[in-house]
Structures are given as C-alpha cells and as structure tokens.
Amino acid sequence: TAALAVNDAANVNFATLPIPAGSSDIALIALNKTTGAGAWATRISSTGADVGRGITFDANGIYVTGGVDNNASFISTGPSTFTTVTTSSQDMFVAKLNTAGVFQWVRRETGNGTSEFGKSITAVSNKLFISGNFNSTVALPLLTLTTAGSSDIFLLSYLTNGQFIYAKKAGGLNADQGTGVAADNNADAYVGGDHMGGAGGAIFTPFATGTGATRNCYVAKCGC
C-alpha cells in the first residue's frame, strides 16, 4: 500500500478484481473504517506499469495521483470509464472519484522523459495540491516545466473540478524529488522531500539549499 486516506464506506468482494493487464495496475479499495467491510473496488490499468502514489478526499469526492503507462484505462462499474494516452514511459495523472467509486474526471500531464509521478496529494478549500518529480520536460496548460538536472520537484495545483491553476518547480543539477505535500486554510502549500544538492544546491526560486555530496531533506512553503 503506497498511500492511505480514511473515510466512511460499506461492502465489496475483492476477489472480483481482475488480474493486472500489465506489469502492475492501481487498485482503489474502500473499506468501512469501523468494521473493515468492503464498500467498493476499482482499478487503473494499462499494458505497462501503473503506480498509485497518493490519495486524499474532501466532502465532494476522492482524489488519487501517481504515474500511468501505455494508454491507461480508468475503469468504473458505471459508464464513466476514461482512457489516457501517454507520451513517455510514465506520465503523471490525477483523477477524481465519487464516494461510490465512479471516476468523475481524469487529468494526465505529459512529458518526454522516462517518468513523471505525482507522489502526494491534498485537498483544501476546493483546491488540490500535488507534489512529485519529473525528468526532462512536462507540458502543462500555458507553460512547460524543464528540469535543471536528472530529475526535479514539481508542485501542481488544480480546482477540485479538474481545472489547472498553477505549477511550480524546484531542483538542481542532481536528482531531487517531492514526496509530501500539505496545505493550510489559506491554501498555502508546503512541500517536503529530498534533494542531492550539488553545485548551487537545489533552487526554490528565489531561495537555494546548501550544497552537499549526499541526499538531504527539505521543506518549502509556496504562498502561490
């Protein structure tokens, strides 16, 4: 289990989940937090490797992020099944489900590197905040993010209806990643993770971390 969020739910037989179509699929399973009884289960599936990294919820639904590969299908028991088309070996995605486990919308952000992942997600004040990492470039609405090194950190924000709000990046000449995100009631975002340092450190414009030969942790605030 890569991520967990607690909410109320009620019954499903998990044995009905199909065998993965590729090397790995994403399973979304709802349990009653008191009894452990199943409420529903669904999945995200492609012929490649699909990985769920983060999950959260608010009063309006459930939100999940991670990386998908090879034309992934977001499978619901109802009519709302979505299919994405990837442009690299793994693209970042964010999706919303209702409390019955039916997908409401899906966004996929394309890159030309080997992997882009959303690793953590939170919801506050009808906004979503996602942290993760990418290599090479990621094409977003109105802008493209480009790495300074082998991989950089991103912070993305959306409205809970899936509308893109903004994107920020940070990083240096080596491998940097965003592994956690939180937000306060003012919708200021806080990102944590690790960076390799290197010449000039990791750049969080207009700030920079110190240099170093080993991995270091960081936390940063974005009042975007």
TORPA-853953 format. One record per atom (N, C-alpha, C): atom name; y negated, x, z. Coordinates in steps of 0.001 Angstrom, whole numbers. Atoms other than C-alpha are relative to their C-alpha. Layout:
BEGIN
 name       Y       X       Z
   CA       Y       X       Z
...
END
This chain:
BEGIN
 name       Y       X       Z
    N    1178     845       0
   CA       0       0       0
    C   -1235     886       0
    N    1192    -836     116
   CA   -3271    1594   -1158
    C   -1203    -608     689
    N    1143     654    -611
   CA   -5651    -999     310
    C     433   -1323     605
    N    -357    1218    -715
   CA   -5641   -3998    2634
    C   -1267    -721     431
    N    1074     847    -525
   CA   -8018   -6892    3399
    C     644   -1206     654
    N    -595    1093    -772
   CA   -7342   -9631    5957
    C    -746   -1298    -255
    N     553    1330     206
   CA   -7897  -13296    5139
    C    1094   -1010     334
    N   -1007    1027    -254
   CA   -6109  -16635    5685
    C     734    -368   -1285
    N    -788     451    1150
   CA   -3310  -17815    3377
    C    1223    -802     470
    N   -1182     781    -453
   CA     142  -19643    3405
    C    1364     297    -643
    N   -1447    -277     249
   CA    3781  -19277    1151
    C     395     409   -1443
    N    -514    -362    1340
   CA    5478  -17440   -1825
    C    1263     846     138
    N   -1206    -824      14
   CA    8794  -15824   -2707
    C    -272    1249    -822
    N     379   -1227     695
   CA    8029  -12195   -3557
    C    1090     493    -946
    N   -1080    -392     903
   CA   11437  -11827   -5267
    C    -261    -450   -1431
    N     306     478    1347
   CA    9911  -13683   -8232
    C    -948     936    -755
    N     852    -964     703
   CA    7584  -10775   -9002
    C     829     761   -1032
    N    -798    -657    1034
   CA    8746   -9288  -12346
    C      28    1511     149
    N    -101   -1463      34
   CA    9825   -5690  -12883
    C   -1202     544    -761
    N    1157    -552     703
   CA    6859   -3470  -13897
    C     277     252   -1475
    N    -132    -216    1433
   CA    6235   -3265  -17638
    C    -169    1472    -358
    N     226   -1414     254
   CA    5133     378  -17431
    C     463     844    1158
    N    -420    -883   -1080
   CA    5404    3285  -15037
    C    -428    -527    1364
    N     378     667   -1246
   CA    3504    1313  -12375
    C    -916   -1169    -316
    N     855    1179      89
   CA    1889   -2135  -12033
    C    -711    -182    1338
    N     726     337   -1215
   CA    -561   -3518   -9485
    C     494   -1355     497
    N    -422    1261    -611
   CA     822   -6199   -7149
    C   -1062    -449     985
    N     929     611    -939
   CA   -1553   -8526   -5313
    C     759   -1089     757
    N    -836     878    -818
   CA     155  -10336   -2435
    C    -825    -522    1164
    N     714     620   -1112
   CA   -1408  -12792      26
    C     998    -478    1051
    N    -840     399   -1120
   CA     158  -13336    3460
    C    -826    -754    1030
    N     632     614   -1147
   CA    -674  -15606    6359
    C    -123    1054    1097
    N     215   -1108    -935
   CA   -2228  -13231    8899
    C     651    -238    1355
    N    -626     310   -1288
   CA    -592  -15020   11849
    C    1517      43     -92
    N   -1452     141      88
   CA    2938  -15767   10641
    C     655    1017    -934
    N    -569    -903    1001
   CA    3383  -13247    7814
    C     606    -706   -1189
    N    -539     758    1128
   CA    4467  -16044    5484
    C    -831     246   -1250
    N     690    -254    1247
   CA    3612  -15551    1826
    C    -795   -1196    -479
    N     820    1062     588
   CA     847  -17522     112
    C     137       7   -1517
    N    -141    -150    1442
   CA     991  -16199   -3467
    C     128    1474    -334
    N     -72   -1372     502
   CA    1624  -13082   -5517
    C    -308     -14   -1487
    N     285    -152    1424
   CA     318  -11933   -8886
    C     -72    1491    -305
    N     -30   -1421     329
   CA      48   -8664  -10768
    C    -935     320   -1157
    N     731    -563    1139
   CA   -1889   -6485  -13212
    C     958     985    -656
    N   -1125    -687     629
   CA     433   -4972  -15806
    C    -344     507   -1390
    N      69    -542    1354
   CA     471   -2700  -18847
    C    1245     846    -235
    N   -1120    -888     282
   CA    2932    -354  -20534
    C    -218    1399     553
    N     300   -1295    -594
   CA    1251    2577  -18777
    C     -27     -78    1513
    N     115     -75   -1459
   CA     252    3399  -15196
    C   -1245    -748     448
    N    1096     782    -562
   CA   -1893     831  -13387
    C      29     150    1514
    N      58    -307   -1428
   CA   -3100    1527   -9852
    C   -1114    -816     647
    N     993     687    -810
   CA   -4880    -736   -7341
    C    -432     890    1144
    N     515    -925   -1020
   CA   -7142    1246   -5012
    C    -771    -684    1116
    N     834     629   -1008
   CA   -9437   -1160   -3198
    C       0   -1502    -126
    N      29    1454      -3
   CA   -9617   -4819   -2183
    C    -928    -472    1110
    N     864     605   -1002
   CA  -12137   -6988    -349
    C    -135   -1479    -326
    N     190    1424     262
   CA  -13175  -10633     -95
    C   -1301    -460     629
    N    1085     705    -653
   CA  -16048  -12951     730
    C     328   -1486      -6
    N    -260    1436     -73
   CA  -16435  -16718    1080
    C     353    -599   -1355
    N    -195     541    1347
   CA  -16188  -17135   -2705
    C    1248     511    -715
    N   -1175    -502     691
   CA  -13108  -15096   -3576
    C     440    1368     460
    N    -629   -1282    -287
   CA  -11130  -11846   -3610
    C    -333     941   -1148
    N     419    -970    1003
   CA  -12159   -8659   -5440
    C     873    1249     123
    N    -892   -1151       1
   CA   -9934   -5746   -6453
    C    -501    1012   -1024
    N     394   -1064     922
   CA  -10632   -2382   -8118
    C    1091    1059     -46
    N    -973   -1072     188
   CA   -8619     598   -9372
    C    -125     563   -1400
    N     -32    -524    1362
   CA   -7544    2001  -12738
    C    1103    -663    -793
    N    -994     640     864
   CA   -5723     365  -15663
    C     178     811   -1275
    N    -420    -797    1141
   CA   -3973    1781  -18711
    C     528    -930   -1094
    N    -760     617    1107
   CA   -2804     650  -22173
    C     -41   -1526     -53
    N     129    1444     218
   CA   -4158   -2894  -22637
    C     623    -822    1127
    N    -559     649   -1179
   CA   -3507   -4221  -19149
    C    -241   -1503     -27
    N     111    1449    -145
   CA   -2870   -7940  -18565
    C    -196    -353    1465
    N     276     507   -1339
   CA   -4329   -9656  -15500
    C     619   -1393      51
    N    -891    1149     169
   CA   -1638  -12290  -15022
    C    -196   -1004    1133
    N     116    1071    -983
   CA   -2239  -15619  -13267
    C    1057   -1061    -274
    N    -919    1117     202
   CA       9  -18606  -12722
    C    -651   -1102    -836
    N     737     980     788
   CA   -2711  -20740  -14331
    C    -346     543   -1373
    N     326    -376    1374
   CA   -4352  -20461  -17780
    C    -863    1248    -124
    N     997   -1068     104
   CA   -6787  -17651  -16904
    C     636    1385      90
    N    -526   -1360     122
   CA   -4905  -14519  -17981
    C    -938     801    -888
    N     910    -857     745
   CA   -7177  -11683  -19142
    C     743    1234    -470
    N    -557   -1257     493
   CA   -6327   -8603  -21218
    C   -1131     972    -273
    N     999   -1030     266
   CA   -8327   -5366  -21273
    C     527     971   -1052
    N    -358   -1034     973
   CA   -8347   -2644  -23930
    C    -564    1316     508
    N     455   -1271    -558
   CA   -8505     876  -22503
    C    -380     974   -1101
    N     416   -1017     957
   CA  -10221    3778  -24224
    C     393    1407     435
    N    -509   -1290    -465
   CA   -8859    6622  -22096
    C    1336    -271     664
    N   -1306     221    -605
   CA   -5602    7160  -20267
    C     -87    -924    1203
    N     220    1001   -1043
   CA   -7061    5180  -17348
    C   -1481    -328      80
    N    1369     479    -121
   CA  -10220    3089  -17109
    C    -171    -733    1320
    N     320     723   -1222
   CA  -11925    1709  -14031
    C    -111   -1496    -288
    N     160    1442     138
   CA  -11751   -2056  -13502
    C    -427    -607    1327
    N     226     850   -1157
   CA  -12994   -4702  -11100
    C     310   -1428    -438
    N    -399    1364     340
   CA  -11620   -8254  -11023
    C    -195    -909    1211
    N     126    1002   -1049
   CA  -12206  -11439   -9063
    C    1126   -1015    -133
    N    -968    1086     -72
   CA   -9522  -13923   -7988
    C    -536   -1063     950
    N     313    1001   -1007
   CA   -9949  -17236   -6236
    C    1038      74    1118
    N    -881    -103   -1164
   CA   -8174  -17902   -2939
    C    1416    -484    -291
    N   -1352     379     421
   CA   -5189  -19339   -4858
    C     657    1092    -837
    N    -580   -1108     749
   CA   -4649  -16009   -6646
    C    -171     -87   -1502
    N     250     133    1445
   CA   -6024  -17040  -10065
    C   -1210     844    -374
    N    1100    -854     427
   CA   -8181  -14480  -11884
    C   -1151    -832    -548
    N    1215     683     430
   CA  -11765  -15643  -12433
    C    -767     789   -1051
    N     608    -880    1004
   CA  -13164  -12666  -14350
    C     502    1417     205
    N    -411   -1413     -30
   CA  -12387   -9030  -15161
    C   -1064     823    -723
    N     860    -980     675
   CA  -14688   -6100  -15978
    C     735    1324     -64
    N    -567   -1334     172
   CA  -13428   -2801  -17370
    C   -1100     907    -541
    N    1016    -963     444
   CA  -15728     215  -17716
    C     709    1145    -696
    N    -745    -923     844
   CA  -14636    2556  -20490
    C    -528    1421     109
    N     367   -1408       9
   CA  -14622    6330  -20518
    C     780     745   -1064
    N    -752    -813     961
   CA  -13476    9126  -22781
    C     685    1185     656
    N    -759   -1022    -707
   CA  -11938   11304  -20068
    C    1425    -468     237
    N   -1392     354    -271
   CA   -8430   11186  -18694
    C     141   -1084    1050
    N    -145    1029   -1030
   CA   -9152    8913  -15739
    C   -1346    -378     590
    N    1113     564    -761
   CA  -11788    6683  -14192
    C     601   -1016     970
    N    -580     866   -1027
   CA  -10916    4938  -10910
    C   -1092    -583     880
    N     668     537   -1169
   CA  -12574    2533   -8554
    C     919     212    1182
    N    -857    -329   -1143
   CA  -11293    3667   -5153
    C    -294    -827    1242
    N     340     810   -1161
   CA  -13113    1445   -2674
    C   -1010   -1047    -430
    N     879    1108     371
   CA  -14965   -1882   -2853
    C    -391    -779    1239
    N     452     865   -1075
   CA  -17045   -4020    -512
    C    -908   -1061    -582
    N     824    1121     441
   CA  -18897   -7336    -833
    C    -965    -380    1116
    N    1007     441    -956
   CA  -22151   -8324     880
    C   -1139    -649    -767
    N    1173     671     570
   CA  -24982  -10742      59
    C     161    -289   -1487
    N    -296     342    1394
   CA  -23338  -11879   -3221
    C     -50    1198    -945
    N     -53   -1217     803
   CA  -23116   -8277   -4415
    C    1276     777     307
    N   -1140    -895    -158
   CA  -20208   -5890   -4957
    C    -463    1437    -134
    N     258   -1436      87
   CA  -20324   -2129   -4395
    C    1342     708    -117
    N   -1254    -700     287
   CA  -17616     177   -5770
    C    -271    1489     -65
    N      64   -1455     135
   CA  -17145    3910   -5277
    C    1289     496    -638
    N   -1164    -580     654
   CA  -14776    6140   -7212
    C    -366    1308    -651
    N     323   -1241     715
   CA  -14693    9078   -9555
    C     402    -123   -1466
    N    -242      20    1441
   CA  -14658    9775  -13272
    C    -114    1412    -532
    N     212   -1278     679
   CA  -14395   12703  -15659
    C    -504    -251   -1413
    N     641      94    1310
   CA  -16286   13282  -18913
    C   -1111   -1049      41
    N    1057    1004      20
   CA  -18308   10083  -19570
    C     575   -1392     266
    N    -317    1421    -154
   CA  -18277    6397  -18644
    C   -1146    -801    -605
    N    1004     840     644
   CA  -20105    3857  -20826
    C    -180   -1274     805
    N     338    1170    -796
   CA  -21850    1177  -18762
    C   -1098    -785    -719
    N    1113     731     602
   CA  -24297   -1578  -19695
    C   -1319     759     183
    N    1335    -609      32
   CA  -27627      61  -20613
    C     -25    1492     281
    N      19   -1436    -257
   CA  -26551    3597  -19672
    C    1407     571     -70
    N   -1265    -727     -17
   CA  -23805    6227  -19869
    C     -73    1085    1057
    N     -92   -1057   -1001
   CA  -22768    8445  -16959
    C     794    1162    -574
    N    -673   -1214     481
   CA  -21784   12044  -17774
    C     196     946    1168
    N    -296    -888   -1129
   CA  -20102   14446  -15358
    C    -690    1349    -156
    N     503   -1370     -16
   CA  -21574   17767  -14326
    C    1141    1000      62
    N   -1147    -886    -143
   CA  -18111   19222  -13619
    C    1276    -690    -407
    N   -1293     550     397
   CA  -14432   18347  -13773
    C     124   -1475     345
    N      82    1422    -313
   CA  -14975   15003  -12002
    C   -1175    -226     938
    N    1168     339    -810
   CA  -17967   13288  -10405
    C     219   -1331     713
    N     -17    1215    -818
   CA  -18615   10467   -7937
    C    -838   -1071    -697
    N     876    1081     443
   CA  -19877    7070   -9019
    C    -135   -1060    1083
    N     251    1201    -792
   CA  -21395    4113   -7183
    C    -443   -1077    -983
    N     327    1105     889
   CA  -21407     852   -9151
    C    -284   -1249     824
    N     295    1255    -664
   CA  -22898   -2489   -8168
    C      -5   -1140   -1018
    N     -66    1209     817
   CA  -22275   -5971   -9584
    C    -367   -1196     872
    N      24    1279    -677
   CA  -23134   -9512   -8663
    C    1431    -520     102
    N   -1363     495    -174
   CA  -20099  -11447   -7477
    C     451    -902   -1152
    N    -427     688    1232
   CA  -20106  -13322  -10820
    C     382     979   -1098
    N    -392   -1027     957
   CA  -19341  -10001  -12554
    C   -1144     639    -747
    N    1143    -583     707
   CA  -22853   -9220  -13784
    C    -327    1382     541
    N     318   -1374    -376
   CA  -23633   -5496  -13770
    C   -1417      82     550
    N    1333    -210    -579
   CA  -26577   -4416  -11553
    C    -467    1435    -234
    N     433   -1388     175
   CA  -26740    -614  -11422
    C    1183     941     159
    N    -982   -1076    -182
   CA  -24807    2664  -11458
    C    -719    1265     422
    N     487   -1305    -424
   CA  -25415    5976   -9698
    C    1153     988     -68
    N   -1036   -1031     -22
   CA  -23544    9264   -9980
    C    -451    1159     861
    N     276   -1205    -779
   CA  -23306   12419   -7897
    C    1128     986    -256
    N   -1045   -1002     178
   CA  -21427   15700   -8148
    C    -558    1354    -379
    N     364   -1359     370
   CA  -21427   19349   -9009
    C     931     538   -1064
    N    -761    -660    1059
   CA  -19530   21855  -11116
    C    1503    -127     192
    N   -1430     101    -274
   CA  -16156   21181   -9473
    C     420   -1466     145
    N    -546    1359    -125
   CA  -14031   18114   -8590
    C    -568    -684    1237
    N     600     778   -1080
   CA  -15865   15525   -6483
    C     478   -1444    -121
    N    -486    1369      74
   CA  -14763   12022   -5547
    C    -611    -880    1086
    N     423    1009    -965
   CA  -15953    8860   -3837
    C    1213    -811     420
    N   -1215     676    -470
   CA  -13187    7389   -1672
    C    -277   -1174     921
    N     320    1107    -880
   CA  -15031    4920     553
    C   -1399    -515    -245
    N    1332     585     148
   CA  -17981    2523     373
    C    -166   -1115    1012
    N     355    1099    -891
   CA  -19715     164    2796
    C   -1429    -402    -324
    N    1366     462     233
   CA  -22924   -1870    2682
    C    -474    -769    1223
    N     555     744   -1125
   CA  -25265   -3349    5274
    C    -625   -1303    -493
    N     544    1303     360
   CA  -27037   -6709    5329
    C   -1240      87    -875
    N    1110    -215     925
   CA  -29948   -5209    3390
    C     487     377   -1395
    N    -624    -411    1262
   CA  -27496   -4402     538
    C    -286    1459    -329
    N      -3   -1450     171
   CA  -27982    -666    1075
    C    1442     479      50
    N   -1390    -455     108
   CA  -24783    1152     112
    C     170    1378     626
    N    -355   -1274    -618
   CA  -23080    4034    1932
    C    1317     464    -616
    N   -1168    -536     702
   CA  -20580    6246      92
    C     513    1220     743
    N    -618   -1170    -596
   CA  -18127    8743    1549
    C    1106     528    -887
    N   -1063    -612     796
   CA  -15614   11139      69
    C      40    1491     242
    N     -33   -1452    -130
   CA  -15161   14834    -582
    C    -506     655   -1271
    N     502    -771    1143
   CA  -16668   17486   -2834
    C     429    1451     166
    N    -467   -1379       3
   CA  -15722   21007   -3789
    C   -1127    1000     232
    N    1102    -938    -148
   CA  -19187   22497   -3604
    C    -192     810   -1264
    N     273    -846    1153
   CA  -19542   25469   -5921
    C   -1477     296    -107
    N    1389    -404     198
   CA  -22820   26834   -7281
    C    -911   -1225       9
    N     941    1107     -90
   CA  -25633   24492   -6262
    C     503   -1174     812
    N    -556    1115    -751
   CA  -23285   22180   -4342
    C      99   -1259    -840
    N     -47    1299     671
   CA  -22860   18510   -5197
    C   -1391    -620      49
    N    1357     518     116
   CA  -26082   16866   -6393
    C       0   -1515     204
    N     275    1413    -233
   CA  -27058   13480   -4926
    C   -1513    -154    -169
    N    1429     -69     313
   CA  -30452   13269   -6629
    C    -814    -895     941
    N     542   -1364     125
   CA  -32825   14311   -5099
    C     584     991     993
    N    -579    -870   -1017
   CA  -30524   15851   -2469
    C    1159     819    -578
    N   -1156    -809     384
   CA  -27853   18539   -2705
    C     749     429    1248
    N    -807    -520   -1103
   CA  -24975   19516    -442
    C      -4    1516     -43
    N    -140   -1442      11
   CA  -24303   23090     531
    C    1140     446    -897
    N   -1088    -569     791
   CA  -22063   25381   -1467
    C    1160     361     909
    N   -1175    -376    -770
   CA  -18561   26308    -380
    C    1200     185    -899
    N   -1174    -289     810
   CA  -15210   27542   -1630
    C    1127   -1002     244
    N   -1044     972    -317
   CA  -13177   24718     -37
    C    -581   -1411     -73
    N     465    1378      57
   CA  -13354   20938     -25
    C    -729    -373    1283
    N     807     442   -1124
   CA  -15951   19345    2225
    C    -198   -1511     -92
    N     257    1432      14
   CA  -16572   15754    3274
    C   -1511    -248     -70
    N    1406     374      72
   CA  -19870   13928    2723
    C    -124   -1485     296
    N     365    1408     -27
   CA  -21568   10613    3417
    C   -1427     -88    -515
    N    1317     132     614
   CA  -24591    9381    1479
    C    -434   -1458       7
    N     565    1350      33
   CA  -26881    6339    1576
    C    -768    -206   -1282
    N     746     365    1198
   CA  -28210    4615   -1526
    C    -730   -1308     280
    N     802    1212    -162
   CA  -31063    2137    -938
    C    -468    -469   -1354
    N     299     244    1421
   CA  -30874    1020   -4548
    C    -504   -1423    -210
END
